[in-house]
Amino acid sequence: MSFKNPMNKSTAGFCNAIEALGQALERADAVVVGAGSGLSSSAGLTYSGPRFEAHFADFIAKYHFRDMYTAGFYPYASPVEYWAYWSRHIYYNRYDLTPGRVYFDLLKLVRDRDYFVITTNVDHQFQLAGFDKARLFYTQGDYGLWQCSLPCHKKTYDNEKTVRRMVAEQRNRRIPTELIPRCPVCGRPMTMNLRSDSTFVEDEGWHRAHKRYEDFLKRHEGLSILYLELGVGSNTPVIIKYPFWLWTWQNPKATYACINLTDAAAPREILPQSIRIEGDIGEAIASLIP
């Protein structure tokens, strides 16, 4: 199977594609949801614009940042300023939020079906919306977890209590020195449990979720499976997009559905088994609700 030069747009109209997706849902023995950042963006969890400006005006004024993503990579001069930024980033993208409607609508679609969710998102929206934790696999980490920066051991730590204190007690873009998180084992600085390089900690919880995902896929081999890809971009296609394409190609009973604001693509080899919808994910999912 070749993944080169995919067809970029479906010739079917939006309504026909939605109808086809509804039919695929009805006949599916199982649904595997693959979610990327586009899903959270559809839910309103944007990293730039008014939301960013409202919560980070002081950082923008000093550093002229344009979005939360690039601000997270800035080489801050001190740990107290670094954690002033990151505590706010965590707080507003993990704790001080309500899941967008699209997550609740998606749950309505799959709640009574045999489903599993794999996601590269780290914002906890699925669990906040009520998805079964045992049917979720967060591959890239969680804003709510810290790890040793070395790391000296394979364990993660809940950060909510300390993050809330950092946000409440910071002044002039700095947190109190005593709140700087350090590894309880080796004393080195803690860091986010986000996959950015080889130091990412895959703890016991990560491995249990990975095993449940693998078991789910094995149990449904050869059955009628809907691989529903939502808002997955091209940054890490090997996690969701490429496997979904490959498994669809290997299984004549499978259907691959992609909903994305742009570039809802599929390889030529699986076009007869594919449904591609370019548009807002929230609107598309809402259209499927009876």
C-alpha positions as CSV (number, residue, x, y, z in Angstrom):
1,M,0.0,0.0,0.0
2,S,1.3,3.5,-0.9
3,F,0.6,6.6,1.2
4,K,1.9,9.0,-1.4
5,N,-0.1,11.5,-3.3
6,P,-3.5,11.0,-1.6
7,M,-6.7,12.3,-3.1
8,N,-7.5,15.4,-1.2
9,K,-11.2,16.0,-1.6
10,S,-14.3,13.9,-1.7
11,T,-16.6,14.4,-4.7
12,A,-19.7,13.7,-2.5
13,G,-21.5,16.7,-0.9
14,F,-21.5,17.3,2.8
15,C,-25.0,15.8,3.3
16,N,-24.2,12.7,1.3
17,A,-21.0,12.2,3.3
18,I,-22.9,12.7,6.6
19,E,-25.5,10.1,5.5
20,A,-22.7,7.7,4.5
21,L,-21.0,8.2,7.9
22,G,-24.3,7.6,9.7
23,Q,-24.8,4.3,7.8
24,A,-21.2,3.3,8.6
25,L,-21.9,3.9,12.3
26,E,-25.0,1.7,12.2
27,R,-23.3,-1.3,10.6
28,A,-20.1,-1.1,12.5
29,D,-19.3,-3.8,15.0
30,A,-16.8,-1.4,16.7
31,V,-15.7,2.2,16.4
32,V,-12.1,3.3,16.9
33,V,-12.0,7.1,17.3
34,G,-8.6,8.8,16.6
35,A,-8.6,12.4,17.8
36,G,-6.1,15.2,17.2
37,S,-5.8,18.8,18.1
38,G,-8.5,19.8,15.5
39,L,-11.1,18.2,17.8
40,S,-10.3,20.4,20.7
41,S,-10.0,23.5,18.5
42,S,-13.5,22.8,17.3
43,A,-14.5,22.7,21.0
44,G,-13.1,26.2,21.5
45,L,-9.8,25.2,23.0
46,T,-7.8,27.5,20.8
47,Y,-4.2,28.5,21.5
48,S,-4.3,31.9,19.9
49,G,-6.6,34.9,19.5
50,P,-8.9,36.3,22.2
51,R,-8.5,33.3,24.5
52,F,-4.7,33.6,24.5
53,E,-4.8,37.3,24.9
54,A,-7.2,37.2,27.8
55,H,-5.1,34.9,29.9
56,F,-1.5,35.9,28.9
57,A,-1.6,39.7,28.3
58,D,1.4,40.3,30.5
59,F,3.6,37.7,28.7
60,I,2.4,39.0,25.3
61,A,3.3,42.6,26.3
62,K,6.8,41.6,27.2
63,Y,7.7,38.9,24.7
64,H,5.2,39.6,21.8
65,F,4.1,36.0,21.8
66,R,1.4,35.1,19.2
67,D,0.2,31.8,20.7
68,M,0.4,29.5,23.6
69,Y,2.3,26.8,21.7
70,T,5.3,28.9,20.8
71,A,5.3,30.6,24.2
72,G,5.8,27.2,25.8
73,F,9.2,26.8,24.0
74,Y,10.5,30.2,25.0
75,P,13.8,30.0,27.0
76,Y,12.7,31.8,30.1
77,A,15.5,33.4,32.2
78,S,14.5,31.6,35.4
79,P,12.5,28.7,36.7
80,V,10.1,31.0,38.5
81,E,9.1,32.7,35.3
82,Y,9.1,29.4,33.3
83,W,6.6,28.0,35.8
84,A,4.5,31.2,35.9
85,Y,3.9,30.7,32.2
86,W,3.5,26.9,32.3
87,S,1.2,26.9,35.4
88,R,-1.2,29.2,33.6
89,H,-0.9,27.1,30.4
90,I,-1.8,24.0,32.3
91,Y,-4.5,25.7,34.3
92,Y,-6.5,27.1,31.4
93,N,-6.0,24.1,29.2
94,R,-6.6,21.3,31.8
95,Y,-8.4,22.6,34.9
96,D,-10.3,25.8,34.3
97,L,-12.4,24.6,31.4
98,T,-15.6,22.9,30.4
99,P,-15.6,20.4,27.5
100,G,-17.0,21.8,24.3
101,R,-20.3,20.5,22.9
102,V,-18.5,18.4,20.3
103,Y,-17.2,16.1,23.0
104,F,-20.7,15.5,24.4
105,D,-22.1,14.9,21.0
106,L,-19.4,12.5,20.1
107,L,-20.1,10.6,23.4
108,K,-23.8,10.4,22.4
109,L,-22.8,8.7,19.1
110,V,-20.5,6.0,20.6
111,R,-21.8,5.5,24.2
112,D,-23.9,2.5,23.3
113,R,-21.4,1.1,20.8
114,D,-18.3,-0.9,21.3
115,Y,-15.7,1.9,21.0
116,F,-12.2,2.9,21.9
117,V,-10.5,6.3,21.7
118,I,-6.8,7.0,20.9
119,T,-5.8,10.6,21.1
120,T,-2.7,12.8,20.8
121,N,-4.5,15.5,22.8
122,V,-3.3,16.1,26.4
123,D,-6.2,18.3,27.7
124,H,-8.3,15.6,29.4
125,Q,-11.5,16.6,27.5
126,F,-12.7,13.1,26.9
127,Q,-12.7,12.2,30.6
128,L,-14.3,15.5,31.5
129,A,-17.1,14.8,29.0
130,G,-17.8,11.5,30.6
131,F,-16.0,9.0,28.3
132,D,-15.1,5.7,29.9
133,K,-11.5,6.0,31.1
134,A,-10.9,2.3,30.4
135,R,-11.6,3.1,26.7
136,L,-9.1,6.0,26.4
137,F,-5.5,6.0,25.4
138,Y,-3.6,9.3,25.7
139,T,-0.5,8.6,23.7
140,Q,1.3,11.9,24.1
141,G,0.9,12.6,27.9
142,D,-1.3,14.8,30.0
143,Y,-1.2,18.4,31.1
144,G,-2.1,17.2,34.6
145,L,1.1,15.2,35.1
146,W,4.7,16.0,35.8
147,Q,7.7,13.8,35.6
148,C,11.4,13.9,36.5
149,S,13.3,15.9,33.8
150,L,16.1,13.3,33.6
151,P,14.0,11.0,34.1
152,C,15.5,9.0,36.9
153,H,12.4,6.7,37.2
154,K,9.3,5.8,35.3
155,K,6.6,7.5,37.4
156,T,4.4,10.6,36.9
157,Y,2.9,12.9,39.5
158,D,-0.4,14.7,39.6
159,N,0.1,18.5,39.5
160,E,-3.3,20.0,40.1
161,K,-2.8,21.2,43.7
162,T,0.6,22.9,43.0
163,V,-0.5,24.4,39.7
164,R,-3.5,26.0,41.3
165,R,-1.2,27.5,43.9
166,M,1.3,28.7,41.3
167,V,-1.5,30.5,39.4
168,A,-3.0,32.0,42.6
169,E,0.3,33.2,44.1
170,Q,2.3,34.4,41.1
171,R,3.2,38.0,40.7
172,N,4.9,39.9,37.9
173,R,5.1,36.7,35.8
174,R,6.9,34.8,38.6
175,I,5.9,32.1,41.1
176,P,7.2,31.8,44.6
177,T,10.6,30.0,44.6
178,E,9.3,27.3,47.0
179,L,6.7,26.2,44.5
180,I,9.3,25.2,41.8
181,P,8.7,21.4,41.4
182,R,11.5,19.0,42.0
183,C,11.8,15.3,41.6
184,P,11.1,13.6,44.9
185,V,13.7,10.9,44.1
186,C,16.8,12.7,42.7
187,G,15.9,16.4,43.3
188,R,16.3,17.4,39.7
189,P,13.7,19.8,38.2
190,M,10.4,18.3,37.2
191,T,9.0,18.8,33.7
192,M,5.8,18.3,31.8
193,N,4.7,14.7,31.0
194,L,4.4,15.6,27.3
195,R,6.1,13.6,24.5
196,S,8.7,15.9,22.9
197,D,11.8,13.7,23.0
198,S,13.2,10.4,24.3
199,T,12.8,11.5,28.0
200,F,9.0,11.2,27.9
201,V,7.9,8.8,30.7
202,E,5.5,6.1,29.7
203,D,4.3,5.2,33.3
204,E,2.3,2.2,34.4
205,G,-1.0,3.9,33.5
206,W,0.3,4.6,30.0
207,H,1.2,1.0,29.5
208,R,-2.1,-0.3,30.8
209,A,-4.0,2.0,28.4
210,H,-1.8,0.9,25.5
211,K,-2.4,-2.8,26.3
212,R,-6.2,-2.2,26.4
213,Y,-6.0,-0.5,23.0
214,E,-4.0,-3.4,21.5
215,D,-6.4,-5.9,23.0
216,F,-9.4,-4.0,21.6
217,L,-7.9,-4.0,18.1
218,K,-7.1,-7.7,18.2
219,R,-10.6,-8.7,19.4
220,H,-12.1,-6.9,16.4
221,E,-9.7,-8.1,13.7
222,G,-11.7,-8.8,10.5
223,L,-14.9,-7.4,11.7
224,S,-16.8,-4.3,10.5
225,I,-14.8,-1.5,12.1
226,L,-15.2,2.2,11.6
227,Y,-12.0,4.1,12.0
228,L,-13.2,7.6,12.8
229,E,-10.4,10.2,12.5
230,L,-11.2,13.6,13.9
231,G,-8.9,16.7,13.6
232,V,-5.7,14.8,13.1
233,G,-3.0,16.8,11.3
234,S,0.3,15.8,9.7
235,N,2.7,16.4,12.6
236,T,2.5,12.9,13.9
237,P,0.6,10.8,11.3
238,V,2.3,7.5,12.4
239,I,0.2,7.5,15.6
240,I,-3.3,7.6,14.2
241,K,-3.6,8.5,10.5
242,Y,-1.2,6.0,8.9
243,P,-2.3,3.0,11.1
244,F,-6.0,3.8,10.3
245,W,-5.2,3.8,6.6
246,L,-3.3,0.6,6.8
247,W,-5.9,-1.3,8.8
248,T,-8.6,-0.2,6.5
249,W,-6.7,-1.4,3.5
250,Q,-6.1,-4.8,5.2
251,N,-9.8,-5.3,6.1
252,P,-12.4,-5.1,3.3
253,K,-15.1,-4.7,6.0
254,A,-13.5,-1.6,7.5
255,T,-14.5,2.0,6.8
256,Y,-12.2,5.0,7.2
257,A,-13.8,8.3,8.0
258,C,-11.9,11.6,8.3
259,I,-13.4,14.8,9.4
260,N,-11.1,17.8,9.4
261,L,-11.3,21.5,8.7
262,T,-9.0,21.0,5.7
263,D,-7.1,18.2,4.1
264,A,-9.5,15.3,4.7
265,A,-7.5,12.9,2.7
266,A,-7.2,9.2,2.0
267,P,-4.9,7.1,-0.2
268,R,-6.3,5.9,-3.5
269,E,-6.2,2.3,-2.4
270,I,-8.9,2.8,0.2
271,L,-11.0,5.5,-1.5
272,P,-14.0,3.0,-1.9
273,Q,-13.9,2.4,1.9
274,S,-13.4,6.1,2.8
275,I,-15.6,9.0,3.9
276,R,-14.0,12.4,3.9
277,I,-15.6,15.5,5.3
278,E,-13.9,18.9,5.2
279,G,-15.5,21.3,7.6
280,D,-16.1,22.0,11.3
281,I,-16.0,18.8,13.3
282,G,-18.6,20.0,15.8
283,E,-21.1,20.7,13.0
284,A,-20.4,17.4,11.4
285,I,-20.8,15.4,14.6
286,A,-24.0,17.3,15.6
287,S,-25.5,16.5,12.2
288,L,-25.2,12.8,13.1
289,I,-27.2,13.2,16.3
290,P,-30.8,11.9,15.8
